[in-house]
Amino acid sequence: MSVSRFVFLLLLIVLCPGFIGMTAGADTDLENAQYLTRSNQFVRGVHPFSPPGEIVDSSLNKSLRPGKEEVEIYTWVPFLADYQKRTKSNPEVGLGYWLAVPEDDTEIYMKFSVPDSFTVTLYGVGWHMIGSPFPIYWGEVEVYRERVEELTGNNGYAGPLEPYIFKYDEGYLVNIPPDWTGVKLEPAEVYWIKTTRDKVSLRFRRQDLQNVNGDNSADPAGGLWNDAEEVDISVPPGPPSIEVNVGDASEN
């Protein structure tokens, strides 16, 4: 390792301690990483959320410190078959969460970098919330190093997942094989999948984008989402039932 690279990494550890542990499973060129910033405003309520990249700093850190009763982060835990409040500082790239926001006009600041690729390991058999910081077709995502598209045929799907993917929009929408390979995962959106075995790894690679970048009208699966209530299929858990009247928030 060169002296300049060593000094850079040392400064990174000192100045950005939140970065430690957030690059696990991700391939990011630290020397050439370009950090982006984003501020999002949320209304009071519960919102699906997936990180826009590997977060190195965020106002969520302050919210999660002991004694603070601000934004809370919940994740679904298959082992418990229930939601659990997250106590770590930064949400992990590739996973999905619910944000419990106590007041209208709550602003969340994030500083992050978008990795070239990353791997997520899903622990436990059952439902999982996932997301991607860059647009990618579901068929291009690798499950145990094999693309979903390669494991999908006219007769269904032959991998370690149940053959459906969901998204939430005031209710669940579903897509199933073989059409599900054309589903475009949008940056920072949340999707639900269900594993049939423990420790399923998903790999997302930006070089797989092909012609993904474009408006939604170019999405070949844009009209293929179905109302989950109209399909005879098991659906993911609903949003967590959480009181969000924290602090001085008033009932609407």
KEDO-361661 format. One line per 2 residues: their letters; for each residue x, y, z of N, C-alpha, C. Coordinates in Angstrom, 2 decimals. Layout:
% residues N
a> X Y Z X Y Z X Y Z | ...;
This chain:
% residues 252
ms> 0.85 -1.20 0.00 0.00 0.00 0.00 0.88 1.23 0.00 | 0.61 2.21 -0.88 1.40 3.43 -0.96 1.16 4.29 0.27;
vs> 2.14 5.19 0.55 2.01 6.08 1.70 0.79 6.97 1.56 | 0.58 7.49 0.35 -0.58 8.37 0.13 -1.90 7.66 0.38;
rf> -1.99 6.40 -0.06 -3.23 5.65 0.16 -3.43 5.37 1.63 | -2.33 5.05 2.34 -2.45 4.78 3.77 -2.93 6.02 4.50;
vf> -2.34 7.19 4.16 -2.74 8.43 4.80 -4.20 8.74 4.52 | -4.64 8.49 3.27 -6.04 8.73 2.90 -6.98 7.87 3.75;
ll> -6.66 6.60 3.86 -7.52 5.69 4.63 -7.53 6.07 6.09 | -6.39 6.50 6.62 -6.33 6.91 8.02 -7.21 8.13 8.25;
ll> -7.13 9.12 7.34 -7.98 10.30 7.46 -9.45 9.93 7.35 | -9.76 8.99 6.46 -11.14 8.56 6.28 -11.70 7.97 7.55;
iv> -10.89 7.17 8.23 -11.33 6.53 9.47 -11.56 7.57 10.56 | -10.65 8.57 10.62 -10.76 9.59 11.66 -11.92 10.53 11.41;
lc> -12.06 10.97 10.15 -13.06 11.98 9.83 -14.44 11.39 9.60 | -14.52 10.15 9.14 -15.82 9.54 8.81 -15.95 8.18 9.49;
pg> -16.03 8.14 10.83 -16.11 6.85 11.52 -17.32 6.04 11.12 | -18.39 6.68 10.67 -19.57 5.94 10.25 -19.32 5.11 9.01;
fi> -18.21 5.39 8.32 -17.91 4.64 7.10 -17.50 3.21 7.43 | -16.92 3.00 8.62 -16.45 1.67 8.98 -17.62 0.72 9.09;
gm> -17.53 -0.41 8.43 -18.59 -1.41 8.47 -19.63 -1.23 7.40 | -19.68 -0.07 6.76 -20.70 0.17 5.75 -20.26 -0.27 4.36;
ta> -18.95 -0.58 4.20 -18.48 -1.01 2.89 -18.42 -2.52 2.77 | -18.77 -3.22 3.81 -18.72 -4.68 3.76 -19.62 -5.20 2.66;
ga> -19.03 -5.98 1.76 -19.81 -6.54 0.67 -19.97 -5.62 -0.51 | -19.37 -4.42 -0.45 -19.50 -3.46 -1.56 -18.15 -3.21 -2.20;
dt> -18.16 -3.00 -3.51 -16.95 -2.71 -4.25 -16.95 -1.23 -4.61 | -16.23 -0.42 -3.82 -16.17 1.01 -4.04 -14.72 1.46 -4.08;
dl> -14.35 2.25 -5.07 -13.01 2.80 -5.18 -12.92 3.99 -4.23 | -12.33 3.77 -3.05 -12.33 4.80 -2.02 -11.57 6.05 -2.46;
en> -10.47 5.87 -3.21 -9.66 7.01 -3.61 -10.41 7.91 -4.59 | -11.32 7.32 -5.37 -12.04 8.09 -6.37 -13.52 8.26 -6.03;
aq> -13.88 7.90 -4.80 -15.29 7.99 -4.41 -15.74 9.44 -4.42 | -16.91 9.68 -4.99 -17.50 11.00 -5.01 -18.74 10.98 -4.14;
yl> -18.67 11.71 -3.04 -19.78 11.70 -2.11 -20.88 12.64 -2.59 | -22.10 12.18 -2.44 -23.27 12.96 -2.81 -24.02 13.32 -1.53;
tr> -24.78 14.37 -1.59 -25.61 14.75 -0.45 -27.06 14.85 -0.91 | -27.93 14.57 0.00 -29.37 14.62 -0.31 -30.12 14.96 0.96;
sn> -31.12 15.81 0.80 -32.03 16.11 1.90 -33.45 15.80 1.44 | -34.14 15.00 2.21 -35.52 14.63 1.89 -36.43 15.09 3.02;
qf> -37.59 15.60 2.65 -38.58 15.98 3.63 -39.68 14.92 3.69 | -40.05 14.57 4.91 -41.07 13.55 5.12 -42.22 14.14 5.91;
vr> -43.42 13.71 5.59 -44.58 14.06 6.40 -44.70 13.06 7.53 | -45.47 13.41 8.51 -45.67 12.55 9.66 -46.31 11.23 9.24;
gv> -45.76 10.11 9.69 -46.29 8.81 9.34 -45.18 7.78 9.19 | -45.51 6.66 8.56 -44.56 5.57 8.36 -44.29 5.44 6.86;
hp> -43.01 5.43 6.50 -42.63 5.47 5.09 -41.61 4.38 4.77 | -41.78 3.67 3.63 -40.73 2.74 3.19 -39.49 3.52 2.77;
fs> -38.32 2.95 3.05 -37.07 3.67 2.79 -35.95 2.69 2.51 | -35.15 2.99 1.49 -33.93 2.24 1.21 -32.83 3.25 0.96;
pp> -31.64 3.07 1.53 -30.57 4.07 1.39 -30.21 4.33 -0.06 | -29.92 5.58 -0.41 -29.53 5.91 -1.78 -28.10 5.54 -2.10;
ge> -27.38 5.00 -1.13 -25.99 4.58 -1.30 -25.40 4.20 0.03 | -24.07 4.10 0.09 -23.39 3.81 1.34 -23.30 5.11 2.14;
iv> -24.07 5.20 3.20 -24.16 6.44 3.96 -22.93 6.61 4.85 | -22.28 7.76 4.74 -21.13 8.06 5.59 -21.48 9.09 6.66;
ds> -22.56 9.82 6.44 -23.02 10.77 7.45 -24.49 11.03 7.21 | -25.24 11.22 8.28 -26.67 11.41 8.13 -27.25 12.00 9.40;
sl> -28.30 12.79 9.26 -29.00 13.29 10.43 -29.71 12.16 11.16 | -29.83 10.99 10.52 -30.40 9.84 11.21 -29.54 9.44 12.40;
nk> -28.23 9.70 12.32 -27.35 9.39 13.44 -27.83 10.06 14.72 | -28.17 11.34 14.61 -28.62 12.09 15.77 -29.94 11.55 16.28;
sl> -30.79 11.14 15.36 -32.11 10.65 15.76 -32.01 9.36 16.56 | -30.95 8.58 16.28 -30.86 7.27 16.90 -30.03 7.25 18.17;
rp> -29.51 8.39 18.59 -28.73 8.43 19.81 -29.65 8.25 21.02 | -29.12 7.67 22.13 -29.94 7.49 23.33 -30.55 8.81 23.79;
gk> -31.79 8.76 24.18 -32.47 9.94 24.67 -33.18 10.74 23.60 | -32.92 10.41 22.33 -33.58 11.12 21.24 -34.86 10.37 20.85;
ee> -35.90 11.12 20.64 -37.15 10.53 20.18 -37.57 11.24 18.90 | -36.85 10.93 17.83 -37.13 11.56 16.57 -37.51 10.46 15.57;
ve> -36.85 10.43 14.42 -37.15 9.41 13.43 -36.68 8.04 13.93 | -37.54 7.05 13.79 -37.18 5.68 14.16 -37.16 4.81 12.91;
iy> -36.28 3.81 12.91 -36.10 2.93 11.77 -36.49 1.51 12.18 | -37.35 0.88 11.38 -37.78 -0.48 11.66 -37.48 -1.39 10.49;
tw> -37.09 -2.60 10.81 -36.80 -3.60 9.79 -37.53 -4.89 10.13 | -37.89 -5.65 9.10 -38.56 -6.93 9.33 -37.52 -8.00 9.61;
vp> -37.74 -8.78 10.68 -36.81 -9.84 11.07 -37.51 -11.18 10.90 | -37.10 -11.98 9.90 -37.77 -13.27 9.67 -37.74 -14.21 10.88;
fl> -36.64 -14.17 11.65 -36.54 -15.05 12.82 -37.65 -14.77 13.82 | -38.02 -13.51 13.93 -39.04 -13.10 14.90 -40.42 -13.01 14.29;
ad> -40.47 -13.02 12.94 -41.73 -12.79 12.23 -42.39 -11.52 12.72 | -41.55 -10.48 12.87 -42.06 -9.22 13.39 -41.06 -8.11 13.04;
yq> -41.51 -6.88 13.21 -40.62 -5.74 13.02 -39.77 -5.51 14.27 | -38.59 -4.98 14.04 -37.69 -4.67 15.15 -37.09 -3.29 14.91;
kr> -37.01 -2.50 15.97 -36.42 -1.18 15.85 -34.92 -1.31 15.67 | -34.39 -0.59 14.70 -32.96 -0.63 14.43 -32.25 0.36 15.34;
tk> -31.17 -0.09 15.96 -30.42 0.76 16.88 -29.07 1.18 16.33 | -28.64 0.57 15.23 -27.39 0.99 14.60 -27.62 2.34 13.92;
sn> -26.51 3.06 13.70 -26.65 4.44 13.22 -27.15 4.56 11.79 | -26.53 3.86 10.85 -26.87 4.07 9.45 -27.51 2.83 8.84;
pe> -28.59 2.99 8.09 -29.17 1.86 7.36 -28.17 1.33 6.33 | -28.27 0.05 6.01 -27.31 -0.58 5.11 -27.81 -0.57 3.68;
vg> -26.90 -0.31 2.75 -27.24 -0.28 1.34 -27.74 -1.65 0.89 | -28.78 -1.66 0.06 -29.34 -2.90 -0.45 -30.49 -3.45 0.36;
lg> -30.74 -2.89 1.54 -31.84 -3.35 2.38 -32.93 -2.29 2.45 | -34.12 -2.71 2.84 -35.25 -1.80 2.96 -35.70 -1.67 4.40;
yw> -36.31 -0.55 4.71 -36.72 -0.24 6.08 -38.04 0.55 6.04 | -38.59 0.73 7.24 -39.70 1.66 7.43 -39.20 2.77 8.34;
la> -39.45 4.02 7.95 -39.13 5.16 8.80 -40.40 5.62 9.49 | -40.35 5.72 10.80 -41.46 6.28 11.58 -41.13 7.75 11.86;
vp> -41.85 8.65 11.19 -41.56 10.09 11.26 -42.60 10.75 12.15 | -42.18 11.42 13.24 -43.14 11.94 14.21 -43.81 13.25 13.83;
ed> -43.20 14.04 12.91 -43.75 15.35 12.60 -43.69 15.62 11.11 | -44.61 16.46 10.63 -44.55 16.92 9.25 -43.29 17.74 9.02;
dt> -42.89 17.81 7.75 -41.73 18.62 7.35 -40.46 18.20 8.08 | -40.34 16.89 8.36 -39.11 16.38 8.95 -38.08 16.19 7.85;
ei> -36.95 16.86 7.98 -35.91 16.81 6.96 -34.81 15.85 7.38 | -34.44 14.96 6.47 -33.37 14.00 6.74 -32.24 14.27 5.75;
ym> -31.07 14.53 6.29 -29.88 14.80 5.49 -29.03 13.54 5.41 | -28.48 13.27 4.22 -27.62 12.10 4.04 -26.44 12.47 3.15;
kf> -25.26 11.99 3.52 -24.07 12.06 2.68 -23.68 10.63 2.36 | -23.50 10.33 1.07 -23.33 8.93 0.69 -22.53 8.81 -0.60;
sv> -22.10 7.60 -0.89 -21.49 7.27 -2.17 -22.22 6.08 -2.75 | -22.33 6.03 -4.07 -23.01 4.93 -4.74 -21.97 3.91 -5.18;
pd> -22.03 2.68 -4.67 -21.02 1.68 -5.01 -21.19 1.17 -6.43 | -20.11 0.66 -7.00 -20.18 0.05 -8.32 -20.91 -1.29 -8.26;
sf> -20.77 -1.97 -7.14 -21.48 -3.23 -6.93 -21.52 -3.52 -5.44 | -22.43 -4.37 -5.04 -22.50 -4.75 -3.63 -23.26 -6.05 -3.50;
tv> -23.04 -6.73 -2.40 -23.71 -8.00 -2.11 -24.46 -7.88 -0.79 | -25.68 -8.34 -0.78 -26.50 -8.37 0.43 -26.78 -9.82 0.78;
tl> -26.58 -10.18 2.03 -26.92 -11.52 2.51 -28.19 -11.44 3.35 | -29.19 -12.20 2.96 -30.48 -12.19 3.64 -30.53 -13.37 4.61;
yg> -30.55 -13.07 5.89 -30.53 -14.10 6.93 -31.96 -14.45 7.35 | -32.22 -15.73 7.41 -33.53 -16.20 7.82 -34.43 -16.50 6.64;
vg> -35.25 -17.52 6.80 -36.21 -17.90 5.76 -37.47 -17.06 5.93 | -37.90 -16.43 4.86 -39.12 -15.63 4.94 -38.99 -14.32 4.19;
wh> -39.75 -13.34 4.66 -39.83 -12.05 3.97 -38.62 -11.17 4.23 | -38.22 -10.41 3.19 -37.12 -9.47 3.31 -37.44 -8.22 2.50;
mi> -37.00 -7.08 3.01 -37.13 -5.80 2.32 -35.78 -5.46 1.69 | -35.79 -5.19 0.39 -34.55 -4.90 -0.31 -34.70 -3.61 -1.12;
gs> -33.59 -3.12 -1.64 -33.60 -1.94 -2.49 -32.26 -1.80 -3.19 | -32.18 -0.91 -4.14 -30.94 -0.68 -4.87 -30.68 0.82 -4.99;
pf> -29.42 1.26 -4.82 -29.13 2.69 -4.96 -29.01 3.14 -6.41 | -29.03 2.20 -7.34 -29.01 2.55 -8.76 -30.06 1.71 -9.48;
pi> -30.56 2.18 -10.64 -31.59 1.42 -11.35 -31.01 0.14 -11.93 | -31.74 -0.94 -11.80 -31.31 -2.23 -12.33 -32.54 -3.11 -12.50;
yw> -32.56 -3.90 -13.56 -33.66 -4.83 -13.74 -33.51 -6.00 -12.77 | -34.63 -6.44 -12.24 -34.62 -7.56 -11.30 -33.99 -8.79 -11.94;
ge> -34.19 -8.98 -13.22 -33.60 -10.14 -13.91 -32.09 -10.12 -13.94 | -31.48 -8.93 -13.74 -30.02 -8.80 -13.77 -29.38 -9.00 -12.39;
ve> -30.18 -9.03 -11.35 -29.65 -9.26 -10.00 -29.22 -10.71 -9.89 | -28.06 -10.93 -9.28 -27.53 -12.28 -9.13 -27.95 -12.88 -7.79;
vy> -28.43 -14.09 -7.83 -28.74 -14.86 -6.62 -27.78 -16.03 -6.60 | -26.87 -16.04 -5.63 -25.80 -17.05 -5.63 -25.06 -17.07 -6.97;
re> -24.73 -15.88 -7.47 -23.93 -15.72 -8.69 -24.66 -16.10 -9.98 | -25.93 -16.42 -9.90 -26.71 -16.67 -11.11 -27.81 -15.62 -11.21;
rv> -27.92 -15.02 -12.40 -28.90 -13.97 -12.57 -30.33 -14.52 -12.46 | -31.22 -13.71 -11.91 -32.62 -14.11 -11.79 -33.16 -14.50 -13.16;
ee> -32.75 -13.78 -14.19 -33.21 -14.07 -15.54 -32.82 -15.48 -15.99 | -31.61 -15.92 -15.60 -31.13 -17.24 -15.98 -31.89 -18.35 -15.25;
lt> -32.45 -18.02 -14.10 -33.17 -19.02 -13.31 -34.67 -18.97 -13.55 | -35.09 -18.11 -14.48 -36.51 -17.94 -14.75 -36.86 -18.45 -16.14;
gn> -37.91 -19.24 -16.22 -38.39 -19.75 -17.50 -39.89 -19.59 -17.60 | -40.45 -20.08 -18.68 -41.91 -19.97 -18.85 -42.67 -20.77 -17.80;
ng> -42.01 -21.75 -17.20 -42.68 -22.58 -16.20 -42.45 -22.07 -14.78 | -41.77 -20.93 -14.64 -41.57 -20.39 -13.30 -40.12 -20.09 -13.02;
ya> -39.77 -20.14 -11.76 -38.45 -19.75 -11.27 -37.84 -20.90 -10.48 | -36.54 -21.18 -10.72 -35.89 -22.34 -10.11 -34.77 -21.91 -9.18;
gp> -35.03 -20.95 -8.30 -34.01 -20.48 -7.37 -34.50 -20.49 -5.94 | -33.71 -19.92 -5.02 -34.04 -19.96 -3.59 -35.00 -18.86 -3.13;
le> -35.83 -18.37 -4.04 -36.82 -17.35 -3.70 -38.20 -17.82 -4.09 | -39.20 -17.34 -3.36 -40.57 -17.56 -3.82 -40.76 -16.75 -5.11;
py> -41.57 -17.24 -6.05 -41.65 -16.60 -7.38 -42.54 -15.36 -7.44 | -42.18 -14.35 -6.65 -42.88 -13.09 -6.74 -42.05 -11.99 -6.08;
if> -42.29 -10.77 -6.54 -41.67 -9.59 -5.96 -42.75 -8.54 -5.77 | -42.70 -7.83 -4.64 -43.74 -6.87 -4.29 -43.15 -5.47 -4.14;
ky> -44.00 -4.49 -4.33 -43.69 -3.12 -3.92 -44.93 -2.55 -3.25 | -44.73 -1.50 -2.47 -45.82 -0.94 -1.68 -46.19 0.44 -2.20;
de> -47.47 0.64 -2.48 -48.00 1.92 -2.90 -49.42 2.05 -2.38 | -49.52 2.37 -1.09 -50.81 2.39 -0.39 -51.50 1.04 -0.51;
gy> -50.73 0.01 -0.47 -51.17 -1.37 -0.66 -50.13 -2.07 -1.51 | -50.15 -3.40 -1.49 -49.10 -4.14 -2.19 -49.46 -4.44 -3.64;
lv> -48.45 -4.27 -4.49 -48.51 -4.65 -5.90 -47.52 -5.78 -6.10 | -47.82 -6.69 -7.02 -46.99 -7.89 -7.17 -46.65 -8.12 -8.64;
ni> -45.52 -8.76 -8.87 -45.11 -9.19 -10.19 -44.55 -10.60 -10.06 | -44.83 -11.46 -11.05 -44.43 -12.86 -10.96 -43.72 -13.28 -12.24;
pp> -43.02 -14.46 -12.21 -42.37 -14.96 -13.43 -43.40 -15.31 -14.51 | -42.99 -15.25 -15.78 -41.65 -14.84 -16.23 -41.49 -13.34 -16.37;
dw> -42.58 -12.57 -16.21 -42.50 -11.13 -16.45 -41.63 -10.40 -15.44 | -41.44 -10.98 -14.25 -40.74 -10.26 -13.20 -39.31 -9.90 -13.56;
tg> -38.69 -10.56 -14.52 -37.32 -10.23 -14.89 -37.21 -8.82 -15.45 | -38.32 -8.28 -15.98 -38.32 -6.94 -16.54 -38.66 -5.86 -15.55;
vk> -38.86 -6.20 -14.29 -39.15 -5.19 -13.27 -37.90 -4.34 -13.05 | -38.08 -3.04 -13.15 -36.95 -2.13 -12.90 -36.96 -1.69 -11.45;
le> -35.90 -2.03 -10.73 -35.75 -1.56 -9.36 -35.29 -0.11 -9.41 | -36.09 0.77 -8.87 -35.76 2.19 -8.90 -34.92 2.56 -7.69;
pa> -33.99 3.51 -7.84 -33.13 3.91 -6.73 -33.92 4.33 -5.50 | -33.49 3.80 -4.36 -34.03 4.14 -3.05 -35.47 3.66 -2.81;
ev> -36.06 2.92 -3.78 -37.39 2.34 -3.55 -37.24 1.01 -2.79 | -38.33 0.57 -2.18 -38.30 -0.66 -1.38 -39.12 -1.75 -2.06;
yw> -38.58 -2.96 -2.05 -39.25 -4.12 -2.63 -39.20 -5.26 -1.63 | -40.21 -6.12 -1.71 -40.30 -7.29 -0.84 -40.07 -8.56 -1.65;
ik> -39.23 -9.45 -1.10 -39.08 -10.80 -1.65 -39.12 -11.79 -0.50 | -39.31 -13.06 -0.83 -39.41 -14.09 0.21 -38.43 -15.22 -0.11;
tt> -37.55 -15.50 0.84 -36.55 -16.56 0.64 -37.09 -17.91 1.10 | -36.55 -18.96 0.49 -36.94 -20.33 0.88 -35.83 -21.04 1.62;
rd> -34.71 -20.33 1.82 -33.60 -20.88 2.60 -32.87 -19.75 3.30 | -32.01 -20.11 4.24 -31.26 -19.12 5.01 -30.04 -18.65 4.22;
kv> -29.58 -17.46 4.52 -28.35 -16.89 3.97 -28.35 -16.85 2.44 | -29.35 -16.24 1.88 -29.41 -16.05 0.43 -28.67 -14.76 0.09;
sl> -27.72 -14.83 -0.83 -26.95 -13.65 -1.21 -27.45 -13.08 -2.53 | -27.61 -11.76 -2.57 -27.99 -11.04 -3.77 -26.85 -10.11 -4.15;
rf> -26.48 -10.11 -5.41 -25.41 -9.23 -5.88 -25.96 -8.28 -6.94 | -25.69 -6.99 -6.75 -26.13 -5.94 -7.65 -24.88 -5.33 -8.30;
rr> -24.87 -5.21 -9.62 -23.72 -4.65 -10.32 -24.17 -3.56 -11.29 | -23.53 -2.41 -11.21 -23.93 -1.28 -12.06 -23.66 -1.55 -13.54;
qd> -22.68 -2.38 -13.85 -22.38 -2.64 -15.26 -23.47 -3.45 -15.94 | -24.43 -3.93 -15.15 -25.54 -4.69 -15.71 -26.70 -3.79 -16.14;
lq> -26.51 -2.47 -16.08 -27.63 -1.57 -16.32 -28.18 -1.67 -17.73 | -27.33 -1.87 -18.73 -27.74 -1.94 -20.12 -28.57 -0.70 -20.46;
nv> -29.83 -0.85 -20.78 -30.65 0.30 -21.16 -31.63 0.69 -20.06 | -31.20 0.49 -18.80 -32.12 0.76 -17.70 -32.37 2.24 -17.52;
ng> -31.32 3.06 -17.69 -31.48 4.49 -17.47 -32.45 5.09 -18.49 | -33.50 5.65 -17.98 -34.53 6.24 -18.85 -35.77 6.49 -18.03;
dn> -36.80 7.01 -18.66 -38.01 7.28 -17.91 -38.80 5.99 -17.71 | -39.80 6.06 -16.87 -40.56 4.87 -16.52 -41.30 4.27 -17.70;
sa> -41.58 5.08 -18.73 -42.31 4.57 -19.88 -41.50 3.55 -20.65 | -40.15 3.56 -20.43 -39.29 2.60 -21.11 -39.21 1.28 -20.37;
dp> -39.79 1.23 -19.19 -39.74 0.01 -18.39 -40.66 -1.04 -19.01 | -40.10 -2.18 -19.48 -40.96 -3.19 -20.12 -41.96 -3.80 -19.18;
ag> -41.71 -3.70 -17.88 -42.65 -4.27 -16.92 -43.51 -3.19 -16.27 | -43.50 -1.99 -16.85 -44.19 -0.88 -16.23 -45.66 -1.13 -15.98;
gl> -46.32 -1.88 -16.87 -47.75 -2.11 -16.69 -48.09 -3.48 -16.17 | -47.08 -4.20 -15.69 -47.29 -5.59 -15.30 -47.49 -5.79 -13.81;
wn> -47.43 -4.72 -13.04 -47.71 -4.86 -11.62 -49.20 -5.10 -11.42 | -49.52 -6.03 -10.56 -50.91 -6.38 -10.27 -51.24 -6.10 -8.81;
da> -52.47 -5.74 -8.57 -52.93 -5.56 -7.19 -52.84 -6.90 -6.48 | -52.08 -6.97 -5.40 -51.87 -8.23 -4.70 -53.16 -8.81 -4.15;
ee> -54.13 -7.96 -3.87 -55.41 -8.44 -3.33 -56.21 -9.20 -4.39 | -55.87 -8.97 -5.66 -56.60 -9.64 -6.73 -55.91 -10.93 -7.18;
vd> -54.79 -11.25 -6.55 -54.03 -12.45 -6.90 -54.03 -13.40 -5.71 | -54.25 -14.67 -5.97 -54.26 -15.68 -4.90 -52.82 -16.02 -4.54;
is> -52.25 -15.19 -3.66 -50.84 -15.33 -3.32 -50.61 -14.72 -1.94 | -49.65 -15.26 -1.21 -49.35 -14.70 0.11 -48.69 -13.35 -0.07;
vp> -48.99 -12.43 0.81 -48.48 -11.07 0.70 -47.55 -10.76 1.87 | -46.67 -9.77 1.70 -45.77 -9.39 2.79 -46.53 -8.81 3.98;
pg> -45.86 -8.68 5.11 -46.48 -8.03 6.26 -46.82 -6.58 5.93 | -47.87 -6.07 6.54 -48.22 -4.67 6.34 -47.25 -3.76 7.05;
pp> -47.38 -2.46 6.85 -46.50 -1.51 7.56 -46.60 -1.70 9.06 | -45.53 -1.41 9.79 -45.58 -1.57 11.24 -46.59 -0.63 11.88;
si> -47.28 -1.14 12.88 -48.24 -0.32 13.62 -47.48 0.39 14.73 | -47.14 1.64 14.48 -46.27 2.39 15.39 -46.91 3.72 15.70;
ev> -46.86 4.11 16.97 -47.34 5.43 17.35 -46.30 6.45 16.90 | -46.74 7.45 16.14 -45.80 8.47 15.67 -46.10 9.84 16.27;
nv> -46.98 9.87 17.29 -47.27 11.15 17.95 -46.24 11.40 19.04 | -44.97 11.50 18.60 -43.86 11.70 19.52 -43.68 13.19 19.78;
gd> -43.23 13.55 20.96 -42.95 14.94 21.27 -44.21 15.78 21.22 | -44.09 16.89 20.47 -45.21 17.84 20.39 -46.05 17.62 19.16;
as> -45.85 16.50 18.46 -46.63 16.27 17.24 -48.11 16.17 17.60 | -48.94 16.82 16.85 -50.38 16.81 17.11 -51.07 15.89 16.12;
en> -52.20 15.42 16.51 -52.98 14.55 15.64 -53.53 15.36 14.48 | -53.49 14.76 13.27 -54.05 15.44 12.09 -55.53 15.09 11.97;
